[in-house]
Amino acid sequence: MTGFLLQLGAPLQSWGEHSAFTDRDTVAHPTRSGLIGMIASALGIPRAEAIADGDAGPEAAASLFARLTRLRFTVRTDRPGVRLGDFHTVGGGYPQHRTVPTAKGGRRSGDKATIVSRRHYLSDAVFTIAVTAPGQDTLLAECAQALAAPHWPLHLGRRSCPPGALLLLRADVPDPVSELDRVPLARPKPRTAAEAGSGQPDLTVTVRFTADMPFPSDTGTAPSGRAAVTMLNDEPVRLTARDRVHHARPVYSTSRRLPAALCGGYGTDYLDALDAYLHPPRPEGNAS
């Protein structure tokens, strides 16, 4: 199954599930809705056309956004990051004609103008993601091309969270899910078996995987029966400006041990490891 690889790494990311009004949460990994929304932005799909609900009519069911719901994501957590809470105030210190609008069309009074909100982020997190879509090679090629040259600026769950320089890691990968076992991990190598959480002489590290489909038992990823299954309200139905609707869907998570040699470190060390992975040396005699 062909597809492509993404890597989402930045100082801040935020992947909300039930964000509303003054409390903006984040889950521990990129959401399906957030990833589809990011790809839709790369393709230049306006919010008015971000409808995947077949009840909205045959035009919506056949739209490019509806086709994006056929994408499947397998997320490898390289670094989970640190949860960060940010304290915001909105609307304070202005005269009444410039305070926050009310639902009735007026303005908040001066003594009630300030709105306090709390917004949550993942700081210094890195995720490597395999994107697939059975029987949708043309769609995958369109998405990869758009992510390489996006129509609109992209963000990692919130506009204040732009992605890092490495977003589209590899396009047209024959088996991107299995390739997650070979892409260097964006974390330092453990120095001891205890640090790795392993008593084995050959060091391994624990890596978390999350997917929107059961893990197949024949790829070494983990039998579907051993994966933890939770429900997440992040299947996009409509993402229009004033009518955002999501459905709940199952999320499959498991932890696996990968060789510690896959750890590429931080900063320039990781970039060197990634460059060696993307541009392996040619065998002798094949210099041409």
Backbone torsions as a table, in degrees:
resi	resn	phi	psi	omega
1	MET	NA	117.7	-179.1
2	THR	-79.9	167.0	179.3
3	GLY	175.1	-156.9	178.0
4	PHE	-144.1	167.8	-177.5
5	LEU	-115.5	133.3	173.4
6	LEU	-112.7	154.5	168.9
7	GLN	-133.0	120.7	-178.9
8	LEU	-107.5	106.1	178.5
9	GLY	-142.3	130.9	-177.4
10	ALA	-166.2	165.6	176.8
11	PRO	-56.5	-36.9	-178.9
12	LEU	-138.4	141.0	170.0
13	GLN	-136.9	156.6	176.7
14	SER	-152.3	118.6	-175.1
15	TRP	-121.4	87.7	-174.4
16	GLY	-75.7	145.9	173.1
17	GLU	-109.0	-48.4	-179.3
18	HIS	-123.9	33.3	179.1
19	SER	-59.5	131.4	178.6
20	ALA	-159.1	136.5	173.7
21	PHE	54.3	-114.6	-170.5
22	THR	-95.6	2.8	179.0
23	ASP	-125.7	108.7	-176.3
24	ARG	-111.4	102.2	-173.5
25	ASP	-84.9	177.7	167.8
26	THR	-146.0	140.2	171.3
27	VAL	-88.1	179.4	-169.6
28	ALA	-84.7	0.2	-178.1
29	HIS	-154.9	163.5	179.0
30	PRO	-58.4	136.1	-179.8
31	THR	-86.3	158.5	177.6
32	ARG	-62.6	-43.7	178.7
33	SER	-61.4	-43.1	-179.9
34	GLY	-64.6	-40.3	-180.0
35	LEU	-68.9	-43.6	178.2
36	ILE	-64.7	-40.3	177.3
37	GLY	-62.5	-38.9	178.5
38	MET	-64.8	-43.0	179.7
39	ILE	-67.8	-37.5	176.5
40	ALA	-61.2	-39.1	177.7
41	SER	-65.6	-40.6	177.8
42	ALA	-61.8	-36.0	-179.8
43	LEU	-79.7	-10.8	-179.2
44	GLY	79.8	28.7	178.5
45	ILE	-82.0	117.0	179.4
46	PRO	-69.5	157.1	-178.1
47	ARG	-60.4	-31.7	179.9
48	ALA	-61.9	-21.8	-179.3
49	GLU	-105.8	6.7	-178.2
50	ALA	-85.1	67.9	-176.5
51	ILE	-128.5	122.8	178.2
52	ALA	-113.6	4.1	-175.8
53	ASP	-82.2	117.4	179.8
54	GLY	-61.7	-23.4	179.4
55	ASP	-69.0	-14.2	-179.1
56	ALA	-79.0	-3.4	177.9
57	GLY	121.5	162.2	-177.9
58	PRO	-63.3	-30.7	179.2
59	GLU	-62.5	-42.7	-179.8
60	ALA	-66.8	-40.3	-178.1
61	ALA	-64.1	-30.1	-178.3
62	ALA	-95.5	2.7	-174.9
63	SER	-71.7	162.8	178.8
64	LEU	-63.1	-37.3	178.7
65	PHE	-62.8	-40.8	178.0
66	ALA	-62.1	-35.4	178.2
67	ARG	-66.2	-28.7	-180.0
68	LEU	-64.8	-23.1	179.4
69	THR	-71.1	-6.6	175.2
70	ARG	-83.3	-10.3	179.1
71	LEU	-68.4	146.6	176.8
72	ARG	-122.7	138.7	-175.1
73	PHE	-122.1	131.0	170.9
74	THR	-118.4	117.1	-172.0
75	VAL	-104.4	124.5	171.9
76	ARG	-102.6	124.7	-179.5
77	THR	-88.4	101.7	177.0
78	ASP	-72.5	-49.7	174.5
79	ARG	-136.1	124.6	-178.4
80	PRO	-71.4	-17.4	-178.1
81	GLY	76.4	-178.7	179.8
82	VAL	-116.7	132.5	178.8
83	ARG	-71.6	134.0	-176.2
84	LEU	-130.2	130.1	175.9
85	GLY	-106.9	131.8	-177.6
86	ASP	-116.7	134.2	-177.6
87	PHE	-97.1	122.2	-178.0
88	HIS	-118.8	146.9	166.3
89	THR	-126.6	141.6	-177.7
90	VAL	-130.6	134.1	168.0
91	GLY	89.8	-1.8	-178.3
92	GLY	-82.0	151.7	174.0
93	GLY	83.5	7.4	-179.3
94	TYR	-105.3	155.7	170.9
95	PRO	-66.2	159.8	-170.1
96	GLN	-58.4	-33.0	-177.8
97	HIS	-71.5	-5.6	178.7
98	ARG	-121.2	9.2	179.4
99	THR	-77.9	-179.4	-175.8
100	VAL	-65.4	131.9	178.2
101	PRO	-64.4	151.2	176.0
102	THR	-102.8	167.3	-179.4
103	ALA	-64.2	-24.6	-178.8
104	LYS	-87.6	3.8	177.5
105	GLY	93.8	-0.1	178.1
106	GLY	-95.0	-154.2	179.4
107	ARG	-132.9	148.4	176.8
108	ARG	-64.8	146.0	177.0
109	SER	-71.3	159.9	-175.1
110	GLY	-57.7	-37.3	-176.9
111	ASP	-78.0	-10.4	178.7
112	LYS	-123.6	19.7	-172.7
113	ALA	-73.6	-32.1	-173.4
114	THR	-78.8	125.9	174.8
115	ILE	-107.1	128.3	179.3
116	VAL	-99.4	130.7	176.4
117	SER	-134.7	152.6	177.4
118	ARG	-120.9	128.7	-176.0
119	ARG	-124.1	136.3	-171.3
120	HIS	-112.7	143.1	-175.5
121	TYR	-137.3	163.0	165.1
122	LEU	-104.3	120.0	-178.5
123	SER	-98.5	129.8	175.2
124	ASP	63.7	33.1	176.7
125	ALA	-90.1	152.7	176.1
126	VAL	-137.8	131.4	178.1
127	PHE	-129.5	134.8	172.8
128	THR	-109.2	128.9	-166.9
129	ILE	-127.0	128.2	172.0
130	ALA	-92.7	125.4	-180.0
131	VAL	-111.6	123.5	-179.8
132	THR	-132.4	167.3	176.3
133	ALA	-164.7	97.8	-176.0
134	PRO	-53.9	126.4	177.4
135	GLY	72.2	15.5	-175.9
136	GLN	-124.7	48.9	-177.2
137	ASP	-60.8	-38.0	179.5
138	THR	-64.8	-42.6	177.7
139	LEU	-61.7	-44.3	179.8
140	LEU	-61.3	-41.3	179.4
141	ALA	-64.9	-40.8	177.5
142	GLU	-61.4	-44.5	-178.2
143	CYS	-65.7	-44.6	-179.2
144	ALA	-63.6	-41.8	178.8
145	GLN	-63.2	-41.0	179.9
146	ALA	-66.9	-39.2	179.5
147	LEU	-67.8	-27.9	176.6
148	ALA	-73.3	-27.9	179.0
149	ALA	-143.2	75.7	-171.8
150	PRO	-66.7	147.1	178.5
151	HIS	-68.7	-44.3	177.9
152	TRP	-120.7	157.2	177.1
153	PRO	-58.4	139.1	-177.0
154	LEU	-97.6	159.1	177.4
155	HIS	-147.8	157.7	-176.6
156	LEU	-97.2	73.6	176.1
157	GLY	92.0	-25.6	179.9
158	ARG	-151.6	146.7	-173.8
159	ARG	-60.2	-24.5	179.8
160	SER	-80.5	4.9	-175.5
161	CYS	-123.1	76.5	178.7
162	PRO	-69.8	151.9	179.2
163	PRO	-74.5	164.6	174.9
164	GLY	-75.8	-176.6	-176.0
165	ALA	-66.5	-31.4	-178.9
166	LEU	-96.5	105.1	178.8
167	LEU	-115.8	-65.9	174.8
168	LEU	-83.8	104.1	-175.1
169	LEU	-77.2	-50.3	177.7
170	ARG	-148.2	137.1	175.1
171	ALA	-103.7	154.3	175.3
172	ASP	55.0	58.7	178.4
173	VAL	-93.8	129.1	-177.0
174	PRO	-57.9	-42.3	-179.5
175	ASP	-141.6	81.2	-173.2
176	PRO	-64.9	-29.4	-179.7
177	VAL	-67.1	-46.1	176.4
178	SER	-66.7	-29.7	-179.1
179	GLU	-66.2	-20.5	176.5
180	LEU	-61.3	-19.7	176.8
181	ASP	-78.7	-6.6	-175.3
182	ARG	-120.0	-20.4	178.2
183	VAL	-67.8	131.3	179.2
184	PRO	-55.2	140.6	177.7
185	LEU	-81.0	136.8	179.1
186	ALA	-85.1	67.3	177.9
187	ARG	-157.6	156.7	179.4
188	PRO	-74.9	155.1	177.0
189	LYS	-71.8	140.3	174.4
190	PRO	-69.7	146.0	-178.9
191	ARG	-88.8	-22.7	-178.3
192	THR	-137.5	163.0	176.8
193	ALA	-62.8	-36.9	179.5
194	ALA	-63.8	-40.1	179.7
195	GLU	-65.8	-32.0	178.8
196	ALA	-81.2	-10.5	-175.9
197	GLY	75.4	27.8	-176.9
198	SER	-138.8	141.7	175.6
199	GLY	-96.5	7.4	-176.9
200	GLN	-80.6	144.8	176.6
201	PRO	-60.8	-41.1	176.2
202	ASP	-85.0	109.3	-171.9
203	LEU	-65.1	138.4	171.1
204	THR	-130.0	163.9	178.2
205	VAL	-128.2	150.0	178.7
206	THR	-85.2	129.3	-178.1
207	VAL	-127.4	134.9	-178.2
208	ARG	-93.5	133.8	176.6
209	PHE	-121.7	139.9	177.8
210	THR	-133.7	135.4	-177.6
211	ALA	-142.1	160.8	176.6
212	ASP	-98.3	8.2	172.7
213	MET	-133.3	155.9	177.5
214	PRO	-59.2	146.4	177.4
215	PHE	-74.6	126.0	179.0
216	PRO	-69.9	142.8	-176.3
217	SER	-78.1	-14.2	-174.4
218	ASP	-97.1	9.2	179.0
219	THR	-110.8	0.9	-179.7
220	GLY	84.0	0.6	-175.8
221	THR	-78.3	-30.5	177.3
222	ALA	140.8	135.7	176.9
223	PRO	-59.7	144.8	-177.4
224	SER	-60.7	-27.2	-179.3
225	GLY	-69.2	-20.5	-178.6
226	ARG	-93.4	-10.3	-179.1
227	ALA	-78.6	143.9	174.4
228	ALA	-77.9	137.6	-178.6
229	VAL	-118.2	124.3	175.8
230	THR	-127.5	170.7	177.2
231	MET	-109.7	137.2	-179.8
232	LEU	-132.7	134.7	-177.3
233	ASN	-90.0	70.8	-174.8
234	ASP	-141.9	22.1	173.5
235	GLU	-86.6	111.0	-173.0
236	PRO	-70.6	133.3	173.7
237	VAL	-109.3	-50.6	173.5
238	ARG	-141.9	133.3	177.0
239	LEU	-121.9	32.3	178.6
240	THR	-68.6	164.4	-170.5
241	ALA	-57.3	-40.2	-174.2
242	ARG	-116.7	12.7	-177.8
243	ASP	-150.4	82.7	-178.6
244	ARG	-103.2	121.0	-175.5
245	VAL	-128.4	134.0	177.1
246	HIS	-129.7	152.3	172.2
247	HIS	-109.0	157.3	174.7
248	ALA	-78.8	148.8	178.3
249	ARG	-148.8	156.5	179.4
250	PRO	-76.2	143.8	176.2
251	VAL	-120.7	130.1	-177.0
252	TYR	-107.9	125.7	-177.3
253	SER	-129.3	143.5	176.4
254	THR	-153.6	159.8	175.3
255	SER	-115.1	137.1	178.9
256	ARG	-132.8	159.3	178.2
257	ARG	-102.4	127.2	177.7
258	LEU	-117.3	156.6	-179.8
259	PRO	-58.5	136.5	179.8
260	ALA	-64.4	-22.3	178.4
261	ALA	-63.6	-17.0	178.7
262	LEU	-74.1	-16.3	-178.6
263	CYS	-70.0	125.1	-176.1
264	GLY	-101.1	-4.3	178.6
265	GLY	87.7	-157.6	-178.6
266	TYR	-113.7	167.1	168.0
267	GLY	51.9	-132.0	-175.9
268	THR	-66.4	-29.3	176.2
269	ASP	-60.4	-42.6	179.9
270	TYR	-69.4	-39.3	178.3
271	LEU	-61.9	-38.0	176.8
272	ASP	-64.3	-43.0	178.9
273	ALA	-63.8	-40.0	-179.9
274	LEU	-68.8	-38.4	178.2
275	ASP	-64.4	-39.7	178.1
276	ALA	-65.0	-34.6	177.9
277	TYR	-70.8	-43.3	-176.8
278	LEU	-75.4	-27.2	-177.8
279	HIS	-129.3	70.2	-179.3
280	PRO	-65.3	149.3	179.0
281	PRO	-64.5	141.8	179.0
282	ARG	-75.8	145.7	176.2
283	PRO	-61.8	148.8	179.3
284	GLU	-59.8	140.0	-179.2
285	GLY	93.5	-8.1	178.9
286	ASN	-117.4	30.9	-177.9
287	ALA	-62.8	-24.5	-179.6
288	SER	-77.1	NA	NA
